[in-house]
């Protein structure tokens, strides 16, 4: 089982999620601890360890470290601007 961690900016982003989607986003993030590569997750081109999952109009960008069994949520946001400034 993986440990899910949040970056400082991801915690702020979670507070900005529309209340209609908040429960769904939180549920999908929680499920990452059981399966960090669920059906529909996509590996991003910018990095070897960055993935994204879609939840309606929101996207969750996260990285996986299989050596220490952690998933770090990097960014949560609307699809039109979540991909800006991902390192």
Protein Blocks (a to p, Z undefined) as FASTA:
>chain_A
ZZddddfklmmmmmmpcfklmmmmmmmmmmmmmmmcbghiacdfkbmkbccddehjbccd
ddddfknopacdfbgcdfklmmgopZZ
